């Protein structure tokens, strides 16, 4: 009976929080505050071990824990902070100069200096990543002195600073063996070894976009330049787990799992579990639902059909009944928290808001257009809770879905990244992947799929849209030109309904009660910042205290006016 009362109180509190922007941490008195931060263990405590499940973009989320670049992601307005660079100046539109951090060594002891930057750029240009324009505009790097380098561009390129976050540096031994891989996904994490500059060493497994082991093990780098980090000796990353299997591990089996994203509907169960708490935060992450406009169902080539499919998706209902209010409605792929997007979506709204797809007469109109359409869906298992909502809404309009489900993201990418060239080996009409914000406070991570000649795009050729994208490359965030460019792109893809648009999700995670974790708003998990308490299973002596098994209030983070994630307390 007491458990039922707690559940009712939690649900009531959730409703209250959802209905009021001021109700950030409103929980019933029977739940205790999260006090893990006040009981932290010593940094690098003997045996300290964290276990994390990252089902989508794991190579993105952990890359900066292993590798180093001039800049790295940060939870600030810019989206980045200095890493291997200490400062930089832009001499003109096409020349950038960087002051390098001194006294830094790679994980194998090789000194990091200007010569290493030049060497890495030589390998990069031989087999660069192709999802931006860096390989086209880069015109060389010059050593000024041992700790100063100058980069030259062929033309003005406003996204260059964001690209530098992914120009990560490797040891000569790694470069000789693997070089830069020239794949559609980056960065290289091709094998374990002392190859990087980051706070953790990849000791076991490998994680790339198109290939990965089911488990990878990271060990603390004892020679990391910043002695404040890391704080945990060992981190195990899982990339392929069944959602129910993972939930069982984190909620009811202590020592099996510490952090994982959860379906929104599992928040109450997580709160009531003996070992986990819920952390939620707004984010610039997105779920990309592609239409196959290359070799999918030919009816998707009809603009009226794509518009009708979007009209049938009631985003407000999805938010309330599928997302459990953990998200933001939007008319495009990019989150409204991105620079430029937040202004554009004030006038461009989801198509379902132009009418009411729940009304019988509108459903009849949609059925007339969609005419019993049957679509093949390729999806990771983790998204089935969303597809159930989508399937219900499209079903009212006479659309049926056939699902092919996988646990592995690499199976999704194997089809997505070959469809543009017509080389996909599976027939699919809609496909979903977690297009989380890997470009860090810049909407290019979402707009990438709109560049119709890119392998990430499944849109048929559209020279007008490609031209809009090229114009955006020139501009920089925060300028009127950038705002105009972003709005032009959003309006064009909205008018053509090139994808199926669903709300942007909040980050909702189950976290071990004895883990101190402040999430970033983007696709970066700052593993080096995470701490454990003295009561974490990996460091404590004896059994877990019964009083600590009591439910913990949801830890809610909220975006401030600059879209920085900050914690709000009662």
C-alpha angles and dihedrals in degrees: 000000000000090000091053090052091052091050091051092049092049092050091048090050091050091053091049092049092048092051098051130049088206094056096085101146106014109153133149119267092247089073118079126228119256103258099166092117090064094055103048121156123233114283112270091008113190110278095005108163134173124194119201133182113209109175097175131049094347091165088058096044096052103029096097091051088063107026134048131219136171088270134019133196119279137179094246137104093271093047093229145065135193118283118158089002120070096191142347141195130202105225092188139329092294106030127072126177124200132197109214128221112256128223095030123138132189116247090265092053098260110144116247113225143128092292090060091051091051091047093050092049090052090056092042095057091051093060109004131174109265105204094095135029099259093107089053100045100035109107102177145293127253130201110229095177136329092292104027129076133177124211121205125203129197093222143003110293118178096190096058097107091053090049091054090066086070098042091095124178128237136187120265088249091059094044092051090051102040111002114189108324100221091220129147086247128056161234118041117249093150099149140356118272147105093289105122144065099229134111092260133053119218100236102168135021131005133253124199130148096258100029133033144151118245089242134029127185125211126195127200114263104235092199099048110146095233105065092197089072149103107026102186127060101215134021123187117200121201116198103176121043131136108251094235091046091051093047091052090052097049099038104040111012112067114214097025103090138000109184133024139144112252136202107264092240091064096066096102093047089050093051091051095048117105096234110032141065131193124249119186131181139165112253145185089235123123142193111226115211106190129202111213099235092164105062106344130107105331092223088070087070087070109093091209090058093051091048091049092051090054092045089055092057107088100200093188091058091046089053093050101040106024105025093037086226091302099132150034128262115236140172096223140035098265120086116251087235091072120101109263094013095074091064096041094055091057089078102021109066137179112280093239088064089063089068140352113272089189093068114099093230092054091046089053091051090050092048089053091056098039094042101193095318115187117201132190113227126202112197147154113250090243090070098053092099088061094044091055088061093044092047091053093050095045090044090063086059092051097260121136126198131211114201133212107187131196135174093214126080090204088068089057093048091047088065100031095053095048101044096080088062092041092246099118113131097207129062110236138159102186129025132178133204135164101260091187120179103278092154092063114232094347122100094225089099086067100032090054089084090056094063095097098204092052121101089235091062126083094181118115115251112296112173091184092058092044089053091052089052092050090053091053091055089067097053130077127221115265095036126110088238091058093049091051093046094051093048091050092053094046093049092050096050091042092052090050096040091221094172139020106261123214131172120286108253128233116228106261115180141171108226130183109258089236095056124094107210129162108189124222117231092236140052096292125100107201094217091170091062098049117107136194128217126235087256096058112123093241096058109024128090118230133002126335108267112253093225090061090058091069116110118277125215115256109267104227125192122193135199115247123214091282092050092251114144112242132170119245120203131199 
